[in-house]
């Protein structure tokens, strides 16, 4: 086993009180390392400063890994795994390597026989599933649905059909400024009895989680504009 450890470090989901979401053990790990692979440098520095204000920002060594990282850049990043310093991966929000480009480095870590250490922290996907009342035995996360109206409608119909056939909870998300349009499309496309859950601002003071039928959502005035949200569907 390689002597390097790669820590998968959860970050905050929003501007919440970090003591509600991040265990003390995580802070000890963050304090012990200075090399981080991050999705966004600005938000990574802000997170570290929030949870460990005493840690010197000047000593941090941050390496970018995001959706724009090329194969050659990823190859350069992988050299960190052959060094002698422990490394932390930080996502933009929530769990690294889950719906997150950090998974690419984790895969390379396995190939290099590097020890992986996943730390406990908030996951918007699992928190939403826990509170939805939907099937937690069988579920699937689909990331973002298509932007094109026609393709999105087809995708929603397929998710609803698969849920009905397999009893599977379907989980997906949207860019916050398009949340209202997505809910509108779900209400228009789904059967009136299909269950839809919206979970937004998870772990924050104004957290909102509600599961209703498509018919009930159609009768309810809502505004989820620019609020980070997870959507779930069960037919």
N, C-alpha and C positions, 0 to 999 in steps of 0.2 A: 504494500500500500504506500502510495506517495505520502510524504510527510505533510504536504500542504492540505489545509482544510478549506472548503468552499462553503461559507455560511449563506443560507437563503434567508434574508432578513425582511420580514414584513414591514411595510410603512403604513402611515395613517391613510384613512379613506377620505378625510376632509379636515377641516379646522376644529377637530374635536380635542378633548382633553386626553393627551396621550396615555396618561396613567390608567384610563379606562380600557385601552386597547393593546398596549405594549407591555409585556411582562418585564420585571426587573432584570431577569436573566439576559434578555435581549440587549439591554443597555450595557451590561457588563461585556458582552461580546463586541458590541459596536465600539466600546471604549478600548478594547484590546487590539483592534486592528486599524490600519490607516489606508489600506488598499481596497477600493470599492469599484465594482463595475455597476454603472448606473444607467438608467434610461434617460434621465435628464439631470444635468449637473446642477442647475439652479435649485430644482425641487429637492435633490438629494442633499445639498448643503443646508437647505432650510430645515429638512427633516432632522438631520444630525444636530443642528444648532438648537432645534426645539427640544429634543429629548436629552441632549447632552451639551448644554451651553458652555460647559467648562472645557470641552474638547477643542483643541486648537485647529481652526480651519486651515491654517497655513501648512499643517502637517498632513493634510488629506491628499491622497493620490487617487484621482478619479479617472476612470476610463469609460467612455461611452459605448453602450450597446443598445441600439434601438432598431426600429423597422428599416432604417436607411443604412444600417451597417452592412458593408460589402463582405464577400467571402474572404478577401485578402485582409481586411481589417479584423475580421473574426479570427483569422489565423494568427494575427499579431497578438490579439487578446489572449489566445490560448497559451501563449508563451508564459503568461503569468502563472499558469497552472504547473509549470515546471520549475518555478522558483522556490524560494524558501520562506515566503511570507503568506500568512493566511489571508483570505480574500472574502469580501462580503458582496452579495448582489442585492441591489436596491431597485425595486420597481417604482414606477411613477405613483402608484397607489395600490395598497393591499399586498397580495402575495406575489413574490417574484417567481417567474417561470410558469405562472398560471395565466393564460391569455396574455402572455408577456414574452418579449424577445429573449429574456434571460434564459429561457429553456435551451437555446442554442449552446450557450456556454456550459450548462449543466450536462448536456449530451457529451460534449467534448471532455468534461471532467470524468465522466464514466469511462471513456476510452483511455484516458490517461491514469486511471486507477486512483483518482483523487477522492478523498473522503468528503461526502456531502452531508451537511448538517442543516436540515430544515428547522427553522424556529417557529414557534407558535405566534399567531397574530391574526388580524382581521381579514376575512375574505368576504367581499360583498356577495359573491355567488352563493356561498354556503349559508351566510347569514340570511339572505333572502329566501333560500330554500327552506331553512329551518322554520322561518316565521310565516311561510305561505300557506301551510296546511295541505300542500300538495304531496304527491308521492316522493318520499325521500329514499325509497329503495331502488328506484330506477329513474334516472334523469340524464339529460344531455345538455351541454352548454354549446351554443352555436356562435358566440361572438356577436358580430354586427350583421344584421339582415341587409339585403341589397337596398341601395338608395333609390334605384329606378322603381317607379310606382308599380309597373306591371310585374317586374321580377319580384318585388317585395310581396305583392299579393300572392303570387305563386308559392313563394317561400312560406308565407303564413299558412296557406291552405295545406301545404305538405306537412308542416309541423303539427297542425291540428289533426290531420289524418293519421300521422304516425303516433301521436299521443293517444288517439282513440283506439288504434289497433293494438298498440303495445303497452298501454297504460303508463307511458313514460312522461314525466314532467319535462317540458321544453323550457330552456333558460336562454335568454339573449339580452342584448343591451343596445343602446343607441347613443350617438353623440348628444350631450345634454340639450343643445338648442333644437334638437329634432324630436324630443320626447313626446310632445303633444301630438305631433303628426303621426308618430308610431302608434300611440294609443288609439288615435282616431282610425287608423288603418286596421288595427286589430278588431275594434268594435264593428267596423263595417264589413270585415271579411269573415270573421268567425261566426259559428253558430251561436245563437242567442244564449244558449245554456253553457257554453264553454267558459271555464274559469280563467280569469286573467288576474295576475297579481302584479302590483307595482310596488317596488321597494326603493325608496330614494332617501338620500342623505343619511345612509346607514351609519350608526355609531355617533351621530351628531345630536345636538339638543333638539333639533326640529325633525328628527327621524320620522318617516312616514312609511307604513306598510299596510296594504289593504288588498284583500282578495275578494273579487266580485265576479258575477257572470258578465258576459259581454252586454247583455240587456241592461243590467244594473249600471255598468259604466256609462252606457249611452244616456242614462237619465241623471248622471251626476256631473256637476260642474267641477272641473279639476284644472290645475295648472302646474305642470312639472317642468316648465321651461328653465333651462340652464341648471337643473338639479341632477347630480349624478344618480342614475337609476338602473335598477335591474328589473327586467320583465320576465314573468313566468306564465306558462300556459299549460292547462290540462283539460283535455276534452273527454 
